[in-house]
Amino acid sequence: MSLQPDDEEAIVTTAVTAIRPAASERALAHFEAALTFETDCWDVHEALSSGKADFVLLDVRSHGLYDRGHVPGALSLPHAKIVEGTLRDYAPHTVFVVYCAGPHCNGAHRGAIRLARLGRPVKLMIGGVTGWLDEGFTLEARST
């Protein structure tokens, strides 16, 4: 027997189903909305590799961490340095994609907040450096 979200007679036996899944319409709205806030490493890699990137990729970690290894094509702009002055060379409609170390780091969220407060379109690259490496992609180090 498969558990259906509207099956009132189903007996909950695990923590997974203790809270019933949302109705399909709500789930669709939620997951579609998530994609307006996030992108993933694979899609960023594909866009950069094809030369069709329609966004600016920002590594929002420290310059030192960026120098040790960053996503090829990313610019270094630590989240605390995201202010109108550092964005003056970008048109207001420029889409920014931000990333940090990975799921254990909130730097990308901090960067996204700063960009959004400045009225800039922004998405977060989920997974960050950790996700990038998990996909089998390589980092680039700044040579000194």
N, CA, C and O atoms as a GROMACS GRO file, in nm:
protein
  576
    1MET      N    1   0.083  -0.117   0.000
    1MET     CA    2   0.000   0.000   0.000
    1MET      C    3   0.088   0.124   0.000
    1MET      O    4   0.180   0.135   0.082
    2SER      N    5   0.063   0.217  -0.089
    2SER     CA    6   0.140   0.341  -0.090
    2SER      C    7   0.065   0.446  -0.010
    2SER      O    8  -0.058   0.453  -0.012
    3LEU      N    9   0.139   0.526   0.058
    3LEU     CA   10   0.080   0.632   0.140
    3LEU      C   11   0.048   0.751   0.051
    3LEU      O   12   0.138   0.806  -0.013
    4GLN      N   13  -0.075   0.791   0.047
    4GLN     CA   14  -0.119   0.906  -0.031
    4GLN      C   15  -0.142   1.022   0.064
    4GLN      O   16  -0.190   1.002   0.176
    5PRO      N   17  -0.107   1.148   0.022
    5PRO     CA   18  -0.123   1.263   0.111
    5PRO      C   19  -0.264   1.280   0.165
    5PRO      O   20  -0.280   1.333   0.275
    6ASP      N   21  -0.366   1.239   0.092
    6ASP     CA   22  -0.504   1.259   0.136
    6ASP      C   23  -0.566   1.133   0.194
    6ASP      O   24  -0.687   1.130   0.218
    7ASP      N   25  -0.489   1.031   0.217
    7ASP     CA   26  -0.540   0.906   0.269
    7ASP      C   27  -0.554   0.916   0.421
    7ASP      O   28  -0.457   0.894   0.494
    8GLU      N   29  -0.672   0.948   0.468
    8GLU     CA   30  -0.698   0.967   0.611
    8GLU      C   31  -0.680   0.840   0.691
    8GLU      O   32  -0.659   0.846   0.812
    9GLU      N   33  -0.687   0.724   0.626
    9GLU     CA   34  -0.678   0.599   0.700
    9GLU      C   35  -0.534   0.550   0.714
    9GLU      O   36  -0.508   0.452   0.785
   10ALA      N   37  -0.439   0.617   0.647
   10ALA     CA   38  -0.301   0.573   0.654
   10ALA      C   39  -0.249   0.590   0.796
   10ALA      O   40  -0.278   0.690   0.863
   11ILE      N   41  -0.172   0.495   0.839
   11ILE     CA   42  -0.114   0.500   0.972
   11ILE      C   43   0.029   0.549   0.958
   11ILE      O   44   0.108   0.494   0.881
   12VAL      N   45   0.061   0.653   1.033
   12VAL     CA   46   0.196   0.708   1.028
   12VAL      C   47   0.288   0.618   1.109
   12VAL      O   48   0.262   0.592   1.227
   13THR      N   49   0.396   0.572   1.047
   13THR     CA   50   0.487   0.484   1.116
   13THR      C   51   0.629   0.538   1.123
   13THR      O   52   0.713   0.480   1.192
   14THR      N   53   0.658   0.648   1.054
   14THR     CA   54   0.794   0.702   1.056
   14THR      C   55   0.790   0.854   1.074
   14THR      O   56   0.686   0.917   1.058
   15ALA      N   57   0.904   0.910   1.107
   15ALA     CA   58   0.917   1.055   1.118
   15ALA      C   59   0.901   1.120   0.980
   15ALA      O   60   0.865   1.238   0.972
   16VAL      N   61   0.926   1.047   0.874
   16VAL     CA   62   0.912   1.101   0.738
   16VAL      C   63   0.768   1.140   0.710
   16VAL      O   64   0.743   1.245   0.651
   17THR      N   65   0.674   1.055   0.750
   17THR     CA   66   0.534   1.079   0.718
   17THR      C   67   0.452   1.131   0.836
   17THR      O   68   0.331   1.148   0.825
   18ALA      N   69   0.518   1.155   0.949
   18ALA     CA   70   0.447   1.206   1.067
   18ALA      C   71   0.380   1.340   1.034
   18ALA      O   72   0.270   1.368   1.081
   19ILE      N   73   0.447   1.420   0.955
   19ILE     CA   74   0.386   1.543   0.902
   19ILE      C   75   0.357   1.514   0.756
   19ILE      O   76   0.448   1.485   0.678
   20ARG      N   77   0.232   1.522   0.721
   20ARG     CA   78   0.190   1.482   0.587
   20ARG      C   79   0.249   1.575   0.481
   20ARG      O   80   0.269   1.693   0.506
   21PRO      N   81   0.276   1.521   0.363
   21PRO     CA   82   0.325   1.604   0.254
   21PRO      C   83   0.220   1.709   0.216
   21PRO      O   84   0.100   1.689   0.234
   22ALA      N   85   0.268   1.820   0.166
   22ALA     CA   86   0.178   1.926   0.120
   22ALA      C   87   0.100   1.876  -0.001
   22ALA      O   88   0.142   1.785  -0.072
   23ALA      N   89  -0.014   1.939  -0.022
   23ALA     CA   90  -0.092   1.909  -0.142
   23ALA      C   91  -0.005   1.942  -0.264
   23ALA      O   92   0.081   2.030  -0.258
   24SER      N   93  -0.028   1.873  -0.372
   24SER     CA   94   0.054   1.889  -0.492
   24SER      C   95   0.062   2.033  -0.539
   24SER      O   96   0.169   2.078  -0.582
   25GLU      N   97  -0.048   2.107  -0.531
   25GLU     CA   98  -0.046   2.246  -0.577
   25GLU      C   99   0.049   2.330  -0.492
   25GLU      O  100   0.123   2.413  -0.545
   26ARG      N  101   0.047   2.308  -0.361
   26ARG     CA  102   0.138   2.382  -0.272
   26ARG      C  103   0.282   2.338  -0.292
   26ARG      O  104   0.372   2.421  -0.290
   27ALA      N  105   0.303   2.210  -0.313
   27ALA     CA  106   0.439   2.160  -0.337
   27ALA      C  107   0.494   2.220  -0.466
   27ALA      O  108   0.610   2.262  -0.471
   28LEU      N  109   0.412   2.224  -0.569
   28LEU     CA  110   0.455   2.282  -0.696
   28LEU      C  111   0.495   2.428  -0.679
   28LEU      O  112   0.600   2.470  -0.728
   29ALA      N  113   0.413   2.505  -0.611
   29ALA     CA  114   0.442   2.647  -0.588
   29ALA      C  115   0.573   2.662  -0.509
   29ALA      O  116   0.654   2.749  -0.540
   30HIS      N  117   0.591   2.580  -0.409
   30HIS     CA  118   0.712   2.587  -0.326
   30HIS      C  119   0.837   2.556  -0.407
   30HIS      O  120   0.934   2.632  -0.404
   31PHE      N  121   0.836   2.446  -0.480
   31PHE     CA  122   0.956   2.404  -0.552
   31PHE      C  123   0.986   2.494  -0.671
   31PHE      O  124   1.103   2.517  -0.704
   32GLU      N  125   0.883   2.545  -0.736
   32GLU     CA  126   0.906   2.642  -0.843
   32GLU      C  127   0.963   2.771  -0.786
   32GLU      O  128   1.053   2.830  -0.845
   33ALA      N  129   0.913   2.813  -0.672
   33ALA     CA  130   0.965   2.935  -0.609
   33ALA      C  131   1.111   2.917  -0.568
   33ALA      O  132   1.190   3.010  -0.579
   34ALA      N  133   1.147   2.799  -0.520
   34ALA     CA  134   1.285   2.774  -0.478
   34ALA      C  135   1.382   2.801  -0.593
   34ALA      O  136   1.492   2.852  -0.570
   35LEU      N  137   1.343   2.768  -0.714
   35LEU     CA  138   1.432   2.789  -0.828
   35LEU      C  139   1.447   2.936  -0.865
   35LEU      O  140   1.538   2.971  -0.941
   36THR      N  141   1.362   3.024  -0.812
   36THR     CA  142   1.381   3.167  -0.835
   36THR      C  143   1.488   3.222  -0.740
   36THR      O  144   1.539   3.332  -0.763
   37PHE      N  145   1.522   3.147  -0.635
   37PHE     CA  146   1.621   3.189  -0.537
   37PHE      C  147   1.754   3.116  -0.552
   37PHE      O  148   1.858   3.166  -0.509
   38GLU      N  149   1.751   2.997  -0.613
   38GLU     CA  150   1.868   2.910  -0.616
   38GLU      C  151   1.896   2.857  -0.755
   38GLU      O  152   1.808   2.847  -0.840
   39THR      N  153   2.022   2.824  -0.775
   39THR     CA  154   2.065   2.747  -0.890
   39THR      C  155   2.163   2.644  -0.837
   39THR      O  156   2.199   2.648  -0.719
   40ASP      N  157   2.207   2.552  -0.920
   40ASP     CA  158   2.301   2.453  -0.869
   40ASP      C  159   2.433   2.458  -0.945
   40ASP      O  160   2.446   2.526  -1.047
   41CYS      N  161   2.530   2.387  -0.892
   41CYS     CA  162   2.665   2.388  -0.948
   41CYS      C  163   2.667   2.340  -1.092
   41CYS      O  164   2.739   2.394  -1.175
   42TRP      N  165   2.588   2.238  -1.122
   42TRP     CA  166   2.587   2.183  -1.257
   42TRP      C  167   2.540   2.288  -1.358
   42TRP      O  168   2.602   2.304  -1.463
   43ASP      N  169   2.433   2.358  -1.327
   43ASP     CA  170   2.381   2.458  -1.420
   43ASP      C  171   2.478   2.575  -1.436
   43ASP      O  172   2.493   2.629  -1.546
   44VAL      N  173   2.544   2.615  -1.328
   44VAL     CA  174   2.645   2.720  -1.336
   44VAL      C  175   2.761   2.674  -1.424
   44VAL      O  176   2.807   2.748  -1.510
   45HIS      N  177   2.806   2.552  -1.402
   45HIS     CA  178   2.917   2.497  -1.482
   45HIS      C  179   2.880   2.492  -1.630
   45HIS      O  180   2.960   2.531  -1.716
   46GLU      N  181   2.761   2.446  -1.659
   46GLU     CA  182   2.717   2.439  -1.799
   46GLU      C  183   2.714   2.577  -1.864
   46GLU      O  184   2.759   2.593  -1.978
   47ALA      N  185   2.662   2.675  -1.793
   47ALA     CA  186   2.654   2.812  -1.848
   47ALA      C  187   2.793   2.869  -1.870
   47ALA      O  188   2.820   2.930  -1.974
   48LEU      N  189   2.882   2.850  -1.773
   48LEU     CA  190   3.018   2.902  -1.788
   48LEU      C  191   3.093   2.830  -1.899
   48LEU      O  192   3.164   2.893  -1.978
   49SER      N  193   3.078   2.698  -1.905
   49SER     CA  194   3.148   2.619  -2.006
   49SER      C  195   3.103   2.649  -2.148
   49SER      O  196   3.181   2.642  -2.242
   50SER      N  197   2.975   2.683  -2.162
   50SER     CA  198   2.921   2.710  -2.295
   50SER      C  199   2.950   2.852  -2.342
   50SER      O  200   2.927   2.887  -2.458
   51GLY      N  201   3.000   2.934  -2.250
   51GLY     CA  202   3.024   3.074  -2.284
   51GLY      C  203   2.896   3.155  -2.289
   51GLY      O  204   2.895   3.266  -2.342
   52LYS      N  205   2.789   3.100  -2.235
   52LYS     CA  206   2.658   3.167  -2.240
   52LYS      C  207   2.613   3.214  -2.102
   52LYS      O  208   2.493   3.229  -2.078
   53ALA      N  209   2.707   3.238  -2.013
   53ALA     CA  210   2.669   3.282  -1.879
   53ALA      C  211   2.603   3.419  -1.887
   53ALA      O  212   2.662   3.515  -1.936
   54ASP      N  213   2.481   3.426  -1.840
   54ASP     CA  214   2.405   3.551  -1.839
   54ASP      C  215   2.394   3.604  -1.696
   54ASP      O  216   2.292   3.660  -1.656
   55PHE      N  217   2.501   3.587  -1.621
   55PHE     CA  218   2.509   3.626  -1.482
   55PHE      C  219   2.655   3.653  -1.447
   55PHE      O  220   2.746   3.617  -1.521
   56VAL      N  221   2.674   3.717  -1.333
   56VAL     CA  222   2.807   3.737  -1.277
   56VAL      C  223   2.817   3.648  -1.155
   56VAL      O  224   2.735   3.655  -1.064
   57LEU      N  225   2.919   3.563  -1.154
   57LEU     CA  226   2.940   3.468  -1.044
   57LEU      C  227   3.031   3.532  -0.941
   57LEU      O  228   3.144   3.571  -0.972
   58LEU      N  229   2.983   3.542  -0.817
   58LEU     CA  230   3.060   3.603  -0.709
   58LEU      C  231   3.095   3.501  -0.602
   58LEU      O  232   3.007   3.435  -0.546
   59ASP      N  233   3.223   3.489  -0.575
   59ASP     CA  234   3.272   3.413  -0.461
   59ASP      C  235   3.273   3.512  -0.346
   59ASP      O  236   3.352   3.606  -0.346
   60VAL      N  237   3.187   3.492  -0.248
   60VAL     CA  238   3.171   3.590  -0.141
   60VAL      C  239   3.251   3.555  -0.015
   60VAL      O  240   3.229   3.612   0.091
   61ARG      N  241   3.343   3.461  -0.028
   61ARG     CA  242   3.434   3.429   0.083
   61ARG      C  243   3.545   3.534   0.088
   61ARG      O  244   3.544   3.629   0.009
   62SER      N  245   3.639   3.519   0.177
   62SER     CA  246   3.751   3.613   0.186
   62SER      C  247   3.839   3.602   0.061
   62SER      O  248   3.837   3.501  -0.009
   63HIS      N  249   3.914   3.708   0.035
   63HIS     CA  250   4.007   3.706  -0.079
   63HIS      C  251   4.109   3.592  -0.064
   63HIS      O  252   4.148   3.531  -0.163
   64GLY      N  253   4.151   3.565   0.060
   64GLY     CA  254   4.248   3.458   0.083
   64GLY      C  255   4.194   3.322   0.044
   64GLY      O  256   4.264   3.243  -0.019
   65LEU      N  257   4.070   3.294   0.083
   65LEU     CA  258   4.010   3.166   0.045
   65LEU      C  259   3.989   3.160  -0.106
   65LEU      O  260   4.012   3.055  -0.166
   66TYR      N  261   3.947   3.268  -0.165
   66TYR     CA  262   3.933   3.275  -0.312
   66TYR      C  263   4.066   3.242  -0.378
   66TYR      O  264   4.071   3.163  -0.472
   67ASP      N  265   4.174   3.304  -0.330
   67ASP     CA  266   4.306   3.281  -0.390
   67ASP      C  267   4.349   3.136  -0.382
   67ASP      O  268   4.416   3.087  -0.473
   68ARG      N  269   4.312   3.067  -0.274
   68ARG     CA  270   4.350   2.926  -0.258
   68ARG      C  271   4.273   2.834  -0.351
   68ARG      O  272   4.324   2.727  -0.386
   69GLY      N  273   4.152   2.872  -0.391
   69GLY     CA  274   4.074   2.790  -0.483
   69GLY      C  275   3.934   2.843  -0.499
   69GLY      O  276   3.861   2.859  -0.400
   70HIS      N  277   3.895   2.870  -0.624
   70HIS     CA  278   3.762   2.925  -0.652
   70HIS      C  279   3.708   2.864  -0.781
   70HIS      O  280   3.782   2.803  -0.858
   71VAL      N  281   3.581   2.883  -0.802
   71VAL     CA  282   3.517   2.837  -0.926
   71VAL      C  283   3.574   2.920  -1.041
   71VAL      O  284   3.572   3.043  -1.035
   72PRO      N  285   3.624   2.854  -1.146
   72PRO     CA  286   3.677   2.930  -1.259
   72PRO      C  287   3.570   3.025  -1.315
   72PRO      O  288   3.456   2.985  -1.340
   73GLY      N  289   3.609   3.149  -1.335
   73GLY     CA  290   3.516   3.249  -1.386
   73GLY      C  291   3.451   3.333  -1.278
   73GLY      O  292   3.385   3.433  -1.308
   74ALA      N  293   3.470   3.294  -1.152
   74ALA     CA  294   3.411   3.370  -1.041
   74ALA      C  295   3.498   3.492  -1.008
   74ALA      O  296   3.620   3.490  -1.024
   75LEU      N  297   3.432   3.595  -0.963
   75LEU     CA  298   3.500   3.714  -0.913
   75LEU      C  299   3.500   3.710  -0.761
   75LEU      O  300   3.405   3.659  -0.700
   76SER      N  301   3.604   3.763  -0.700
   76SER     CA  302   3.612   3.767  -0.555
   76SER      C  303   3.549   3.897  -0.505
   76SER      O  304   3.597   4.006  -0.536
   77LEU      N  305   3.443   3.884  -0.426
   77LEU     CA  306   3.380   3.998  -0.362
   77LEU      C  307   3.322   3.951  -0.229
   77LEU      O  308   3.207   3.908  -0.223
   78PRO      N  309   3.402   3.959  -0.121
   78PRO     CA  310   3.352   3.916   0.009
   78PRO      C  311   3.219   3.982   0.043
   78PRO      O  312   3.199   4.100   0.013
   79HIS      N  313   3.130   3.908   0.105
   79HIS     CA  314   2.994   3.957   0.128
   79HIS      C  315   2.991   4.090   0.201
   79HIS      O  316   2.903   4.172   0.175
   80ALA      N  317   3.083   4.113   0.292
   80ALA     CA  318   3.083   4.240   0.365
   80ALA      C  319   3.120   4.359   0.276
   80ALA      O  320   3.095   4.474   0.313
   81LYS      N  321   3.178   4.332   0.160
   81LYS     CA  322   3.220   4.438   0.068
   81LYS      C  323   3.116   4.465  -0.041
   81LYS      O  324   3.139   4.547  -0.130
   82ILE      N  325   3.003   4.396  -0.034
   82ILE     CA  326   2.899   4.419  -0.134
   82ILE      C  327   2.822   4.544  -0.096
   82ILE      O  328   2.735   4.543  -0.009
   83VAL      N  329   2.858   4.652  -0.164
   83VAL     CA  330   2.794   4.782  -0.145
   83VAL      C  331   2.774   4.843  -0.284
   83VAL      O  332   2.832   4.796  -0.382
   84GLU      N  333   2.694   4.946  -0.291
   84GLU     CA  334   2.663   5.006  -0.422
   84GLU      C  335   2.790   5.044  -0.497
   84GLU      O  336   2.798   5.026  -0.619
   85GLY      N  337   2.890   5.096  -0.427
   85GLY     CA  338   3.013   5.138  -0.493
   85GLY      C  339   3.086   5.025  -0.563
   85GLY      O  340   3.144   5.046  -0.669
   86THR      N  341   3.083   4.904  -0.504
   86THR     CA  342   3.154   4.791  -0.567
   86THR      C  343   3.075   4.734  -0.685
   86THR      O  344   3.128   4.653  -0.761
   87LEU      N  345   2.950   4.777  -0.699
   87LEU     CA  346   2.866   4.726  -0.808
   87LEU      C  347   2.846   4.829  -0.918
   87LEU      O  348   2.773   4.803  -1.014
   88ARG      N  349   2.907   4.944  -0.907
   88ARG     CA  350   2.879   5.056  -0.999
   88ARG      C  351   2.904   5.022  -1.146
   88ARG      O  352   2.843   5.084  -1.234
   89ASP      N  353   2.992   4.926  -1.175
   89ASP     CA  354   3.021   4.891  -1.313
   89ASP      C  355   2.920   4.794  -1.374
   89ASP      O  356   2.931   4.758  -1.491
   90TYR      N  357   2.821   4.752  -1.295
   90TYR     CA  358   2.721   4.656  -1.342
   90TYR      C  359   2.586   4.723  -1.360
   90TYR      O  360   2.541   4.800  -1.274
   91ALA      N  361   2.521   4.692  -1.471
   91ALA     CA  362   2.387   4.744  -1.495
   91ALA      C  363   2.293   4.696  -1.384
   91ALA      O  364   2.314   4.589  -1.328
   92PRO      N  365   2.191   4.775  -1.352
   92PRO     CA  366   2.100   4.738  -1.243
   92PRO      C  367   2.031   4.603  -1.262
   92PRO      O  368   1.994   4.539  -1.163
   93HIS      N  369   2.014   4.558  -1.386
   93HIS     CA  370   1.944   4.431  -1.411
   93HIS      C  371   2.040   4.312  -1.415
   93HIS      O  372   1.995   4.199  -1.440
   94THR      N  373   2.170   4.334  -1.391
   94THR     CA  374   2.266   4.224  -1.392
   94THR      C  375   2.228   4.121  -1.286
   94THR      O  376   2.205   4.155  -1.170
   95VAL      N  377   2.224   3.995  -1.327
   95VAL     CA  378   2.195   3.886  -1.233
   95VAL      C  379   2.327   3.841  -1.169
   95VAL      O  380   2.424   3.814  -1.239
   96PHE      N  381   2.327   3.834  -1.039
   96PHE     CA  382   2.443   3.785  -0.966
   96PHE      C  383   2.411   3.648  -0.909
   96PHE      O  384   2.300   3.623  -0.862
   97VAL      N  385   2.510   3.558  -0.915
   97VAL     CA  386   2.501   3.427  -0.851
   97VAL      C  387   2.612   3.425  -0.748
   97VAL      O  388   2.728   3.448  -0.781
   98VAL      N  389   2.577   3.396  -0.624
   98VAL     CA  390   2.673   3.397  -0.514
   98VAL      C  391   2.696   3.257  -0.461
   98VAL      O  392   2.608   3.171  -0.463
   99TYR      N  393   2.819   3.235  -0.413
   99TYR     CA  394   2.848   3.109  -0.345
   99TYR      C  395   2.953   3.133  -0.237
   99TYR      O  396   3.024   3.233  -0.238
  100CYS      N  397   2.959   3.039  -0.145
  100CYS     CA  398   3.060   3.042  -0.039
  100CYS      C  399   3.118   2.900  -0.028
  100CYS      O  400   3.122   2.827  -0.127
  101ALA      N  401   3.162   2.864   0.091
  101ALA     CA  402   3.230   2.735   0.109
  101ALA      C  403   3.138   2.616   0.085
  101ALA      O  404   3.182   2.516   0.027
  102GLY      N  405   3.014   2.623   0.128
  102GLY     CA  406   2.925   2.510   0.112
  102GLY      C  407   2.807   2.519   0.205
  102GLY      O  408   2.779   2.624   0.262
  103PRO      N  409   2.737   2.407   0.220
  103PRO     CA  410   2.614   2.407   0.299
  103PRO      C  411   2.636   2.442   0.446
  103PRO      O  412   2.541   2.478   0.516
  104HIS      N  413   2.758   2.431   0.493
  104HIS     CA  414   2.789   2.461   0.633
  104HIS      C  415   2.821   2.609   0.654
  104HIS      O  416   2.853   2.650   0.765
  105CYS      N  417   2.813   2.688   0.550
  105CYS     CA  418   2.852   2.828   0.552
  105CYS      C  419   2.734   2.916   0.513
  105CYS      O  420   2.658   2.882   0.422
  106ASN      N  421   2.716   3.029   0.582
  106ASN     CA  422   2.605   3.117   0.548
  106ASN      C  423   2.649   3.243   0.472
  106ASN      O  424   2.571   3.336   0.455
  107GLY      N  425   2.773   3.245   0.428
  107GLY     CA  426   2.825   3.360   0.354
  107GLY      C  427   2.747   3.391   0.228
  107GLY      O  428   2.724   3.508   0.196
  108ALA      N  429   2.707   3.289   0.156
  108ALA     CA  430   2.630   3.312   0.032
  108ALA      C  431   2.496   3.376   0.065
  108ALA      O  432   2.450   3.465  -0.007
  109HIS      N  433   2.433   3.334   0.172
  109HIS     CA  434   2.308   3.396   0.213
  109HIS      C  435   2.330   3.542   0.251
  109HIS      O  436   2.250   3.629   0.217
  110ARG      N  437   2.440   3.569   0.321
  110ARG     CA  438   2.472   3.707   0.358
  110ARG      C  439   2.494   3.792   0.233
  110ARG      O  440   2.446   3.906   0.225
  111GLY      N  441   2.566   3.737   0.136
  111GLY     CA  442   2.589   3.809   0.012
  111GLY      C  443   2.460   3.833  -0.064
  111GLY      O  444   2.438   3.940  -0.119
  112ALA      N  445   2.373   3.731  -0.067
  112ALA     CA  446   2.245   3.744  -0.137
  112ALA      C  447   2.159   3.851  -0.071
  112ALA      O  448   2.091   3.927  -0.139
  113ILE      N  449   2.161   3.856   0.060
  113ILE     CA  450   2.084   3.958   0.132
  113ILE      C  451   2.134   4.098   0.096
  113ILE      O  452   2.054   4.188   0.069
  114ARG      N  453   2.265   4.115   0.094
  114ARG     CA  454   2.321   4.246   0.062
  114ARG      C  455   2.284   4.288  -0.080
  114ARG      O  456   2.248   4.404  -0.103
  115LEU      N  457   2.292   4.196  -0.175
  115LEU     CA  458   2.255   4.227  -0.313
  115LEU      C  459   2.107   4.260  -0.324
  115LEU      O  460   2.070   4.356  -0.391
  116ALA      N  461   2.024   4.182  -0.258
  116ALA     CA  462   1.880   4.207  -0.263
  116ALA      C  463   1.846   4.342  -0.200
  116ALA      O  464   1.759   4.414  -0.250
  117ARG      N  465   1.912   4.376  -0.092
  117ARG     CA  466   1.888   4.507  -0.029
  117ARG      C  467   1.925   4.622  -0.122
  117ARG      O  468   1.870   4.732  -0.112
  118LEU      N  469   2.019   4.597  -0.212
  118LEU     CA  470   2.060   4.698  -0.310
  118LEU      C  471   1.974   4.694  -0.435
  118LEU      O  472   1.998   4.767  -0.531
  119GLY      N  473   1.872   4.609  -0.434
  119GLY     CA  474   1.781   4.600  -0.546
  119GLY      C  475   1.836   4.521  -0.663
  119GLY      O  476   1.788   4.535  -0.776
  120ARG      N  477   1.936   4.438  -0.638
  120ARG     CA  478   1.999   4.360  -0.744
  120ARG      C  479   1.942   4.219  -0.752
  120ARG      O  480   1.918   4.156  -0.649
  121PRO      N  481   1.918   4.169  -0.874
  121PRO     CA  482   1.872   4.031  -0.890
  121PRO      C  483   1.982   3.934  -0.846
  121PRO      O  484   2.098   3.949  -0.884
  122VAL      N  485   1.946   3.834  -0.767
  122VAL     CA  486   2.046   3.744  -0.713
  122VAL      C  487   1.990   3.603  -0.698
  122VAL      O  488   1.873   3.583  -0.667
  123LYS      N  489   2.079   3.507  -0.720
  123LYS     CA  490   2.052   3.366  -0.691
  123LYS      C  491   2.171   3.311  -0.614
  123LYS      O  492   2.283   3.360  -0.626
  124LEU      N  493   2.145   3.209  -0.536
  124LEU     CA  494   2.248   3.142  -0.459
  124LEU      C  495   2.283   3.010  -0.528
  124LEU      O  496   2.194   2.934  -0.566
  125MET      N  497   2.413   2.983  -0.544
  125MET     CA  498   2.454   2.854  -0.599
  125MET      C  499   2.462   2.756  -0.483
  125MET      O  500   2.556   2.757  -0.404
  126ILE      N  501   2.360   2.669  -0.475
  126ILE     CA  502   2.355   2.575  -0.364
  126ILE      C  503   2.475   2.479  -0.370
  126ILE      O  504   2.517   2.436  -0.478
  127GLY      N  505   2.527   2.448  -0.254
  127GLY     CA  506   2.641   2.357  -0.245
  127GLY      C  507   2.773   2.430  -0.234
  127GLY      O  508   2.866   2.378  -0.172
  128GLY      N  509   2.783   2.548  -0.293
  128GLY     CA  510   2.907   2.625  -0.288
  128GLY      C  511   3.027   2.546  -0.337
  128GLY      O  512   3.014   2.462  -0.426
  129VAL      N  513   3.143   2.572  -0.280
  129VAL     CA  514   3.265   2.504  -0.321
  129VAL      C  515   3.252   2.354  -0.298
  129VAL      O  516   3.296   2.275  -0.381
  130THR      N  517   3.192   2.314  -0.187
  130THR     CA  518   3.174   2.172  -0.157
  130THR      C  519   3.093   2.105  -0.266
  130THR      O  520   3.130   1.998  -0.314
  131GLY      N  521   2.982   2.166  -0.305
  131GLY     CA  522   2.898   2.110  -0.411
  131GLY      C  523   2.972   2.105  -0.544
  131GLY      O  524   2.959   2.008  -0.618
  132TRP      N  525   3.048   2.210  -0.573
  132TRP     CA  526   3.126   2.216  -0.697
  132TRP      C  527   3.222   2.096  -0.705
  132TRP      O  528   3.229   2.028  -0.807
  133LEU      N  529   3.294   2.073  -0.597
  133LEU     CA  530   3.388   1.960  -0.594
  133LEU      C  531   3.314   1.826  -0.597
  133LEU      O  532   3.361   1.732  -0.661
  134ASP      N  533   3.200   1.818  -0.528
  134ASP     CA  534   3.120   1.695  -0.529
  134ASP      C  535   3.075   1.658  -0.670
  134ASP      O  536   3.062   1.540  -0.702
  135GLU      N  537   3.052   1.758  -0.754
  135GLU     CA  538   3.012   1.732  -0.893
  135GLU      C  539   3.130   1.687  -0.979
  135GLU      O  540   3.110   1.648  -1.094
  136GLY      N  541   3.251   1.693  -0.924
  136GLY     CA  542   3.370   1.652  -0.999
  136GLY      C  543   3.436   1.766  -1.074
  136GLY      O  544   3.525   1.743  -1.156
  137PHE      N  545   3.393   1.888  -1.048
  137PHE     CA  546   3.453   2.003  -1.114
  137PHE      C  547   3.577   2.046  -1.035
  137PHE      O  548   3.591   2.015  -0.917
  138THR      N  549   3.665   2.118  -1.102
  138THR     CA  550   3.789   2.161  -1.037
  138THR      C  551   3.783   2.310  -1.001
  138THR      O  552   3.706   2.387  -1.058
  139LEU      N  553   3.866   2.345  -0.906
  139LEU     CA  554   3.881   2.483  -0.867
  139LEU      C  555   4.004   2.540  -0.934
  139LEU      O  556   4.092   2.467  -0.981
  140GLU      N  557   4.009   2.669  -0.937
  140GLU     CA  558   4.123   2.741  -0.994
  140GLU      C  559   4.184   2.820  -0.880
  140GLU      O  560   4.112   2.883  -0.802
  141ALA      N  561   4.317   2.817  -0.870
  141ALA     CA  562   4.384   2.896  -0.766
  141ALA      C  563   4.448   3.017  -0.831
  141ALA      O  564   4.494   3.012  -0.946
  142ARG      N  565   4.450   3.125  -0.757
  142ARG     CA  566   4.515   3.246  -0.807
  142ARG      C  567   4.665   3.227  -0.791
  142ARG      O  568   4.714   3.198  -0.682
  143SER      N  569   4.736   3.244  -0.899
  143SER     CA  570   4.882   3.229  -0.893
  143SER      C  571   4.942   3.361  -0.845
  143SER      O  572   4.897   3.470  -0.882
  144THR      N  573   5.044   3.347  -0.762
  144THR     CA  574   5.107   3.466  -0.707
  144THR      C  575   5.243   3.490  -0.767
  144THR      O  576   5.311   3.586  -0.731
   0.00000   0.00000   0.00000
